[in-house]
Structure formats: structure tokens, C-alpha cells
Amino acid sequence: MKRLIAYIGAVIACIVMPFVASADEKDLVLTSQWRQYEQAAKADRPVEMERILDGILTEAAGRRLDIDYFRASRLKIDVVSSRNWKLRDSIRSEVTSAVRKYDSPIVTLAWMRDITRQNSSTMFEFVELRRGELEAKRTPGLWDEIDSYLGGALAEYIPNDAEYALWMLVGRRNLDPFKPQADEVYEALSETVSDRYPLRPALDYYIASKVSIYDGRQSKMDALARRYNGTAAGLFPAAEVLRLRFNELEREKASQESYIALQGSCRSFEKQREAFTGKEKDIASRVTDIESLLKTLERSDITLRIDGGKLYLGLRNLDKVHVQIFEQEGKQQLRDWTLDNAAQSFYVRDTLTLVIPSLDDGEYLFRVADCDKKESISYGQYRIALAQRHDGRGVCLYAAEGVSGKPLDHATVHLLDGDKPVAEDSLSTTGGFSLM
């Protein structure tokens, strides 16, 4: 039990250490104290860590340093718990009371979000109650849960903590995308955002993304792409339209002409995306889905399947391949072929068929390669299936055709010692197992 507690403490200490080490220095004011804390954490000295945190809390409270205060409060719970896990509930309650007494609206909101985990309705009531104070400050070092908007670029455009709170809370609401205005948090955010760019298109895109493909997601996204055409924020719905089109073509097993048209649209999209400058370029740089989609469309690959004595090769964006067959054991090459793909379809997989030549029974390996693509598949050929058993008469064998399972009328059995012949005997299994 002591070892288990020590292990839990060590795990918590490992979690605690990088929390501050990864903090952005520009967000912290008491940097020298935080460096002392990091040194104590690396040395695994929880008593000293707690002492330093208490000093940070005292100074941060006196100077109203919200980010330092919040992080020190959060860490204190983990540090004290690492020494004695039974104290976690009591220290959490104690620190929560101190946070309440500190009475910073953004710190309290962050505490409700991360520690006490209040629901969105309770937090919205708090935001409305302290809205004036939240509007007077901007503390991005305590913002979280908004990276999904504009690919993480939204924070730069949020002017204060109050508006941040609404963005964070709307992401927690179960919104009806066809009637979002029925939700009080959305209504408050929509009224606050008004028509400001890029906040309005970010909110519109978020709502449209909640529409399923069966309820008109593509038409919603297409309408947004048209409305915000020419803006970096408009790239998000435009990219979604192209992704949905690709998925539709996949379901339909479309022709290469459809994929060629999609490739052209993707290239036009990328050309537009790369043309943005300034702040718009930062937003545009976060829309990388179509660059990935183009790679998918233009990537070459090979699939292999063996059935009925034939090798089936599925080629995508390849004009020819080189096929080799090897003995599985000795790796000796037996034959090779160069197969031309007459169709040379774009993206649509072309299928070539190679009849497997006559081979001795055994295990083989097919290798298929283009200049930079390689695939392989194992192949076992056994024209005779053999079973053996011992009974009162001696060793008995049963032989049948490997594919059909039909008993062999007659066969010759050779007994070898390594490569040296020892004996041979005739075999007939039409009547069952045959004595050797």
C-alpha cells in the first residue's frame, strides 16, 4: 500500500512539473518565484514546492496578478495531494474558498470551468452578474476551450474576458443549428459579436458545422462559402464543401472525370488561400484540410489480392508496376514481369490481373513495386493435402487434392533423409488411410 501511495505521488509530481514549465513566460509576472518552483519540482521536494506556491499566492493576491494566482492555486491542490492523497478533497475545498475570497471574475470563471466544473447555465449566470467587470479586462492567459474556432485564431480578435466567456460557453451548449437563437448563451454572443469580422463568420460556421450531412450540411456550408467569399474566414466553409464533395464521390464510386474536377477545385482553393496577407494570412494558414485532400487525390498506391490462382493488383495513379515472385524460404527470385496499366485512371483504382504460373508446391512471395511504392503478398500453393496417423498396423497416410479435397486414386510417396532418397511406396486413398 505504501508503494502504491508513493507511486501515485510520483505520478502527480510528474503532472505538476510540466504545468509551469510549459507556461508562456509572458503570462506570468512572478517569474523568479516560478523558476524557484520549477527547480524544487525537478528535485521532487513537495514541501518546498508548497512553500513557494504559498509565497506566490500571497504576492499575487496583494498585487492582483490573476494568472499567477490561478496557476498557483491549481498547482497547490496537486502538490498537497501528492504528499497525502487523502487531503485532496480538503485542500481543494480550502483553495476554492480562497479563490472565492480573492474575487476576481475571470479567475472565478476559470475555476468554475476547470476545477469545480460548473455547468454552462451556472457559469452564464455568473458572467451576466459580473459582466461589467469582465468587459473591463482582457486576460487571454486564462482562456481555454476556444481553439476550435477559426482553427485557433479566434483569441486575437476577442476584446475582453466577457466575450471570451460567451465563446467558451456557447461551445458547451447543445444548440439546435436551425434555431440557435432559442439558446440564451448563443443569443447573448450573437448580439455581442454583431457583424464584426472575423467573429461573425466564425460563429456562423460553428453553427453550420452542427448540421448533419442528412439535414443539409452541404447546402449550409455552400451558402456560407458564398457569403464570405474572398475572406480568410470564408475558407473554412469552402473547405468543408470540398471535403463533403470528396466523401460524396467516394460513396458514389465516381468516375475519374469527377475526381479530376475536384482536383481542379482544390488547386484553385489552395491558390486563393496562399494569396492572403497580413492577419488574413494567419487565419488562412490554419485551413490545411484541402492541402491534405490534394495529397490524397494525387497519391499513388498498390493493393494486392490472390484468388483462384490469380494475382489481382489494384493500382491508383500508377502507369505500370514491376512484379517479382520469390521462394519464401530461399528468397530466390523465380520470375518477374512488368505490367502496363493501359487505363491510367486518375485516383480511381485500376485492376490488373496476373495468372500465377505453374509452381511446385510450397510458399512464395510476390513483390510489386513502382519507383517509390512497394507492396508484397504471400502465396502458398499446395496441390496435395496430406494427413498422417499411427495405428496398430504402423504409419498410415491419406492424400487428397489440395483445392477440392477429393481423395487421390494413386500417388507415389518418397521418403527422404535430407536430400537423400531412402525409400518409396505407392499410395491409394480412395478407401481411406493407406498403410505405408
C-alpha positions as CSV (number, residue, x, y, z in Angstrom):
1,M,0.0,0.0,0.0
2,K,2.9,2.4,0.8
3,R,4.4,1.7,-2.5
4,L,1.1,2.4,-4.3
5,I,0.8,5.7,-2.5
6,A,4.4,6.6,-3.4
7,Y,3.6,5.7,-7.0
8,I,0.5,7.9,-7.1
9,G,2.5,10.7,-5.6
10,A,5.2,10.3,-8.2
11,V,2.7,10.4,-11.0
12,I,1.1,13.6,-9.6
13,A,4.5,15.2,-9.3
14,C,5.3,14.4,-12.9
15,I,2.0,16.0,-13.9
16,V,2.7,19.1,-11.8
17,M,6.2,19.7,-13.0
18,P,5.5,20.4,-16.7
19,F,2.4,22.5,-16.0
20,V,4.5,25.5,-15.0
21,A,7.5,24.6,-17.2
22,S,5.2,24.8,-20.3
23,A,3.6,28.1,-19.2
24,D,4.1,31.1,-21.5
25,E,6.6,33.3,-19.7
26,K,4.8,36.5,-20.9
27,D,1.7,35.4,-19.0
28,L,3.5,35.2,-15.6
29,V,4.7,38.2,-13.6
30,L,6.4,36.5,-10.7
31,T,8.9,34.7,-13.0
32,S,11.7,34.4,-10.4
33,Q,9.4,32.6,-7.9
34,W,8.2,30.3,-10.7
35,R,11.8,29.4,-11.6
36,Q,12.3,28.5,-7.9
37,Y,9.2,26.4,-8.0
38,E,10.4,24.5,-11.1
39,Q,13.7,23.8,-9.5
40,A,12.0,22.4,-6.4
41,A,9.7,20.3,-8.6
42,K,12.6,18.8,-10.6
43,A,14.3,17.9,-7.3
44,D,11.0,16.4,-6.1
45,R,10.7,18.5,-2.9
46,P,6.9,18.9,-2.4
47,V,7.3,20.7,1.0
48,E,9.4,23.4,-0.6
49,M,7.1,23.5,-3.6
50,E,4.1,24.2,-1.4
51,R,6.1,26.9,0.5
52,I,7.0,28.6,-2.8
53,L,3.4,28.4,-4.0
54,D,2.1,30.0,-0.8
55,G,4.6,32.8,-1.3
56,I,3.3,33.3,-4.9
57,L,-0.3,33.2,-3.8
58,T,0.3,35.9,-1.1
59,E,2.1,38.3,-3.5
60,A,-0.2,37.6,-6.4
61,A,-3.2,38.3,-4.2
62,G,-1.7,41.6,-3.0
63,R,-0.8,42.7,-6.5
64,R,-3.9,41.3,-8.2
65,L,-2.0,39.1,-10.5
66,D,-4.7,36.9,-11.8
67,I,-2.7,34.4,-13.9
68,D,-0.1,33.8,-11.3
69,Y,-2.8,33.4,-8.7
70,F,-4.9,31.0,-10.7
71,R,-1.9,28.8,-11.6
72,A,-0.5,28.7,-8.1
73,S,-4.0,27.8,-6.7
74,R,-4.4,25.0,-9.1
75,L,-0.9,23.6,-8.5
76,K,-1.3,23.8,-4.8
77,I,-4.1,21.2,-4.9
78,D,-1.9,18.8,-6.8
79,V,1.3,19.4,-4.7
80,V,-0.5,18.8,-1.4
81,S,-2.3,15.8,-2.8
82,S,1.0,14.3,-4.0
83,R,2.1,14.2,-0.3
84,N,-1.1,12.8,1.0
85,W,-3.9,11.8,-1.4
86,K,-6.4,11.8,1.5
87,L,-6.0,15.5,1.7
88,R,-7.2,16.2,-1.9
89,D,-10.8,17.0,-1.0
90,S,-10.0,19.2,1.9
91,I,-7.2,21.1,0.1
92,R,-9.5,21.5,-2.9
93,S,-12.2,23.0,-0.7
94,E,-9.7,25.2,1.1
95,V,-8.2,26.6,-2.1
96,T,-11.7,27.1,-3.7
97,S,-12.7,29.2,-0.7
98,A,-9.5,31.3,-1.1
99,V,-10.3,31.8,-4.8
100,R,-13.8,32.9,-3.9
101,K,-12.4,35.4,-1.4
102,Y,-9.8,36.6,-4.0
103,D,-12.9,37.5,-6.0
104,S,-11.5,38.1,-9.5
105,P,-14.3,37.4,-12.0
106,I,-12.0,35.8,-14.6
107,V,-10.2,33.7,-12.0
108,T,-13.5,32.6,-10.6
109,L,-14.8,31.7,-14.0
110,A,-11.7,29.7,-14.9
111,W,-12.0,27.9,-11.6
112,M,-15.6,27.1,-12.3
113,R,-14.6,25.8,-15.8
114,D,-11.6,23.7,-14.8
115,I,-11.8,22.8,-11.1
116,T,-15.4,22.8,-9.8
117,R,-16.7,22.1,-13.3
118,Q,-19.9,24.0,-13.1
119,N,-22.4,23.6,-15.9
120,S,-22.8,26.2,-18.6
121,S,-26.0,27.6,-17.2
122,T,-24.5,28.3,-13.8
123,M,-21.4,29.9,-15.4
124,F,-23.6,32.0,-17.7
125,E,-25.5,33.4,-14.7
126,F,-22.1,34.3,-13.2
127,V,-21.0,36.0,-16.4
128,E,-24.2,38.0,-16.6
129,L,-23.8,39.0,-12.9
130,R,-20.2,40.2,-13.4
131,R,-20.3,41.2,-17.0
132,G,-19.2,44.8,-16.4
133,E,-16.0,43.7,-14.6
134,L,-15.3,41.0,-17.2
135,E,-15.7,43.6,-20.1
136,A,-13.2,45.8,-18.4
137,K,-10.3,43.2,-18.6
138,R,-8.6,41.0,-21.2
139,T,-6.8,38.0,-19.8
140,P,-6.0,35.6,-22.6
141,G,-3.6,33.7,-20.3
142,L,-6.7,32.2,-18.6
143,W,-8.7,31.5,-21.7
144,D,-9.3,27.9,-22.8
145,E,-11.8,25.8,-24.9
146,I,-11.8,28.2,-27.8
147,D,-9.1,26.7,-30.0
148,S,-11.8,25.0,-32.3
149,Y,-12.9,28.4,-33.6
150,L,-11.1,29.7,-36.7
151,G,-8.5,26.9,-36.3
152,G,-7.3,28.5,-33.0
153,A,-7.0,32.1,-34.4
154,L,-10.1,33.5,-32.7
155,A,-8.5,34.7,-29.4
156,E,-6.6,37.5,-31.1
157,Y,-10.0,39.1,-32.1
158,I,-11.8,38.8,-28.7
159,P,-11.6,42.1,-27.0
160,N,-12.4,41.2,-23.4
161,D,-13.0,38.4,-20.8
162,A,-16.8,38.8,-21.1
163,E,-16.8,38.0,-24.8
164,Y,-14.3,35.2,-24.2
165,A,-16.7,33.7,-21.7
166,L,-19.6,33.6,-24.1
167,W,-17.5,31.9,-26.8
168,M,-16.3,29.3,-24.3
169,L,-19.9,28.7,-23.0
170,V,-21.5,28.5,-26.4
171,G,-19.2,25.6,-27.2
172,R,-20.7,23.8,-24.3
173,R,-24.3,24.3,-25.3
174,N,-26.5,21.7,-27.0
175,L,-27.6,24.0,-29.8
176,D,-30.2,23.4,-32.4
177,P,-28.5,24.6,-35.6
178,F,-31.8,25.5,-37.1
179,K,-32.9,27.6,-34.1
180,P,-29.7,28.7,-32.3
181,Q,-31.4,31.9,-31.2
182,A,-33.5,29.9,-28.9
183,D,-30.5,29.5,-26.6
184,E,-29.7,32.3,-24.3
185,V,-25.9,32.0,-24.5
186,Y,-25.9,32.0,-28.3
187,E,-28.3,34.9,-28.3
188,A,-26.0,36.9,-26.0
189,L,-22.9,36.0,-28.1
190,S,-24.6,36.8,-31.4
191,E,-25.8,40.2,-30.1
192,T,-22.3,40.9,-28.8
193,V,-20.5,39.8,-32.0
194,S,-22.9,41.6,-34.3
195,D,-21.4,41.7,-37.8
196,R,-17.7,42.0,-36.6
197,Y,-15.2,40.2,-38.8
198,P,-14.0,37.5,-38.4
199,L,-16.1,36.8,-35.4
200,R,-19.5,36.6,-37.2
201,P,-18.3,34.1,-39.9
202,A,-16.6,32.1,-37.2
203,L,-19.9,31.8,-35.2
204,D,-21.9,31.1,-38.4
205,Y,-19.5,28.4,-39.4
206,Y,-19.7,26.8,-35.9
207,I,-23.5,26.6,-36.1
208,A,-23.4,25.2,-39.6
209,S,-21.0,22.5,-38.6
210,K,-23.6,21.2,-36.2
211,V,-25.9,20.3,-39.2
212,S,-25.6,16.7,-40.2
213,I,-25.0,15.6,-43.8
214,Y,-28.5,14.2,-43.9
215,D,-30.1,17.6,-42.9
216,G,-28.4,19.8,-45.5
217,R,-24.9,20.3,-44.1
218,Q,-23.5,20.8,-47.7
219,S,-26.0,23.4,-48.7
220,K,-25.4,25.3,-45.4
221,M,-21.7,25.3,-45.9
222,D,-22.0,26.3,-49.6
223,A,-24.2,29.3,-48.6
224,L,-21.6,30.4,-46.0
225,A,-18.8,29.9,-48.5
226,R,-20.6,32.2,-51.0
227,R,-21.5,34.8,-48.3
228,Y,-17.9,35.1,-47.1
229,N,-16.2,34.5,-50.4
230,G,-12.9,36.5,-50.6
231,T,-12.2,36.4,-46.9
232,A,-9.9,34.0,-45.0
233,A,-12.7,33.1,-42.6
234,G,-14.7,32.0,-45.7
235,L,-12.1,29.4,-46.4
236,F,-13.5,27.2,-43.5
237,P,-16.9,26.5,-45.1
238,A,-15.4,26.5,-48.6
239,A,-13.0,23.7,-47.4
240,E,-15.9,21.8,-45.9
241,V,-17.8,21.9,-49.2
242,L,-14.8,20.3,-50.9
243,R,-14.4,17.6,-48.2
244,L,-18.1,16.8,-48.4
245,R,-17.9,16.6,-52.2
246,F,-15.0,14.1,-51.9
247,N,-17.0,12.0,-49.5
248,E,-19.9,12.0,-51.9
249,L,-17.7,10.9,-54.8
250,E,-16.4,8.0,-52.6
251,R,-19.9,6.8,-51.8
252,E,-20.9,7.0,-55.5
253,K,-17.7,5.3,-56.7
254,A,-17.5,8.1,-59.2
255,S,-15.6,8.3,-62.4
256,Q,-12.1,9.8,-62.8
257,E,-13.6,12.8,-64.5
258,S,-15.4,13.7,-61.3
259,Y,-12.1,13.4,-59.3
260,I,-10.2,15.5,-61.9
261,A,-12.8,18.2,-61.5
262,L,-12.5,18.1,-57.7
263,Q,-8.7,18.2,-58.0
264,G,-9.1,21.4,-60.1
265,S,-11.3,23.0,-57.4
266,C,-8.9,22.0,-54.7
267,R,-6.0,23.6,-56.6
268,S,-8.0,26.8,-57.1
269,F,-8.8,26.8,-53.4
270,E,-5.1,26.5,-52.5
271,K,-4.1,29.3,-54.8
272,Q,-6.7,31.6,-53.2
273,R,-5.6,30.5,-49.7
274,E,-1.9,31.2,-50.3
275,A,-2.7,34.7,-51.7
276,F,-3.8,36.2,-48.4
277,T,-1.6,38.6,-46.5
278,G,-1.3,40.1,-43.0
279,K,-3.8,38.9,-40.4
280,E,-5.8,37.2,-43.0
281,K,-2.8,35.1,-43.9
282,D,-2.6,33.8,-40.3
283,I,-6.3,32.7,-40.5
284,A,-5.8,31.1,-43.9
285,S,-2.7,29.2,-42.8
286,R,-4.9,27.2,-40.4
287,V,-7.1,25.8,-43.1
288,T,-4.9,22.8,-44.1
289,D,-7.6,20.2,-45.0
290,I,-7.6,20.8,-48.7
291,E,-3.8,20.6,-48.9
292,S,-4.2,17.1,-47.3
293,L,-7.1,16.3,-49.6
294,L,-5.0,17.1,-52.7
295,K,-2.3,14.8,-51.4
296,T,-4.9,12.0,-51.0
297,L,-6.1,12.6,-54.6
298,E,-2.7,12.6,-56.1
299,R,-1.0,9.9,-54.0
300,S,-0.2,6.6,-55.7
301,D,-0.7,3.2,-54.0
302,I,-1.0,-0.5,-54.6
303,T,-3.3,-3.2,-53.2
304,L,-2.9,-6.9,-53.8
305,R,-5.2,-9.9,-53.6
306,I,-4.8,-13.5,-54.6
307,D,-7.9,-15.6,-55.6
308,G,-8.4,-18.7,-57.8
309,G,-4.8,-18.9,-58.9
310,K,-4.7,-15.2,-60.0
311,L,-2.9,-12.1,-58.5
312,Y,-5.2,-9.0,-58.6
313,L,-3.4,-5.7,-58.5
314,G,-5.3,-2.5,-57.6
315,L,-3.3,0.5,-58.9
316,R,-4.0,4.1,-58.1
317,N,-2.3,6.9,-60.0
318,L,0.3,4.4,-61.5
319,D,1.0,3.7,-65.1
320,K,3.0,0.5,-64.6
321,V,4.4,-1.8,-61.9
322,H,7.2,-4.4,-61.7
323,V,6.2,-7.8,-60.3
324,Q,8.6,-10.4,-58.9
325,I,8.0,-13.8,-57.4
326,F,10.4,-15.3,-54.8
327,E,10.8,-18.6,-53.0
328,Q,9.6,-17.8,-49.5
329,E,12.4,-19.7,-47.8
330,G,15.5,-19.1,-50.0
331,K,14.3,-15.6,-51.2
332,Q,15.5,-16.7,-54.7
333,Q,13.7,-14.8,-57.5
334,L,11.9,-17.2,-59.8
335,R,10.2,-14.8,-62.3
336,D,9.5,-11.2,-62.9
337,W,7.1,-9.1,-65.1
338,T,6.5,-5.5,-66.0
339,L,2.7,-4.8,-66.2
340,D,1.5,-1.7,-68.0
341,N,-1.7,0.0,-66.8
342,A,-3.5,0.9,-70.0
343,A,-6.3,2.8,-68.2
344,Q,-4.0,5.1,-66.2
345,S,-7.1,6.5,-64.4
346,F,-6.8,9.5,-62.0
347,Y,-7.5,8.4,-58.4
348,V,-9.9,5.7,-59.5
349,R,-8.3,2.4,-58.8
350,D,-7.5,0.3,-61.9
351,T,-7.3,-3.5,-61.5
352,L,-4.8,-5.7,-63.4
353,T,-4.8,-9.5,-63.3
354,L,-1.8,-11.8,-63.4
355,V,-2.3,-15.5,-63.9
356,I,0.0,-17.3,-61.4
357,P,2.3,-19.6,-63.4
358,S,2.7,-23.3,-62.6
359,L,4.8,-23.7,-59.5
360,D,5.9,-26.5,-57.3
361,D,4.0,-26.9,-54.1
362,G,5.4,-24.5,-51.4
363,E,5.4,-21.0,-50.0
364,Y,6.1,-18.0,-52.3
365,L,6.3,-14.2,-52.0
366,F,5.0,-11.7,-54.6
367,R,6.6,-8.3,-54.6
368,V,5.1,-5.5,-56.6
369,A,6.8,-2.1,-56.9
370,D,6.7,1.2,-58.7
371,C,9.6,3.6,-58.3
372,D,8.6,4.6,-54.8
373,K,5.7,2.3,-53.8
374,K,6.2,-1.3,-52.7
375,E,3.8,-4.0,-51.6
376,S,4.1,-7.7,-51.1
377,I,1.8,-10.7,-50.5
378,S,2.5,-14.3,-49.5
379,Y,1.1,-17.2,-51.6
380,G,1.0,-20.9,-50.7
381,Q,0.4,-23.5,-53.4
382,Y,-0.5,-27.0,-52.3
383,R,-2.0,-29.3,-54.9
384,I,-1.9,-32.2,-52.5
385,A,-3.2,-32.2,-48.9
386,L,-1.6,-34.9,-46.8
387,A,-2.7,-36.4,-43.4
388,Q,-0.8,-38.9,-41.3
389,R,-1.7,-41.2,-38.4
390,H,-0.4,-44.2,-36.5
391,D,-2.5,-47.2,-35.7
392,G,-1.8,-50.9,-34.9
393,R,-0.6,-51.6,-38.4
394,G,2.0,-48.7,-38.5
395,V,2.2,-45.4,-40.3
396,C,-0.8,-44.6,-42.5
397,L,-1.2,-41.7,-44.9
398,Y,-4.2,-40.0,-46.6
399,A,-3.8,-37.8,-49.7
400,A,-6.3,-35.6,-51.4
401,E,-6.4,-32.8,-54.0
402,G,-5.5,-29.6,-52.2
403,V,-8.4,-27.5,-53.5
404,S,-11.3,-29.9,-54.0
405,G,-10.4,-32.3,-51.2
406,K,-11.1,-35.2,-53.5
407,P,-9.1,-38.4,-52.5
408,L,-6.2,-39.3,-54.8
409,D,-6.7,-42.5,-56.8
410,H,-3.0,-43.2,-56.7
411,A,0.3,-41.4,-55.8
412,T,3.9,-42.2,-55.1
413,V,5.4,-41.4,-51.7
414,H,9.1,-40.7,-51.5
415,L,10.9,-40.9,-48.1
416,L,14.0,-38.6,-47.9
417,D,16.8,-38.2,-45.3
418,G,17.6,-34.6,-46.0
419,D,18.1,-34.6,-49.8
420,K,18.9,-38.4,-49.9
421,P,16.2,-40.8,-51.1
422,V,15.6,-43.6,-48.7
423,A,12.5,-45.4,-49.9
424,E,9.4,-45.0,-52.0
425,D,5.9,-46.6,-51.9
426,S,2.7,-46.4,-53.9
427,L,-0.4,-44.9,-52.2
428,S,-4.2,-45.1,-52.9
429,T,-6.6,-43.3,-50.5
430,T,-9.9,-44.0,-52.2
431,G,-10.6,-46.4,-49.4
432,G,-9.3,-44.2,-46.6
433,F,-5.9,-44.1,-44.9
434,S,-3.3,-46.3,-46.6
435,L,-0.6,-48.3,-44.8
436,M,2.9,-47.4,-45.8
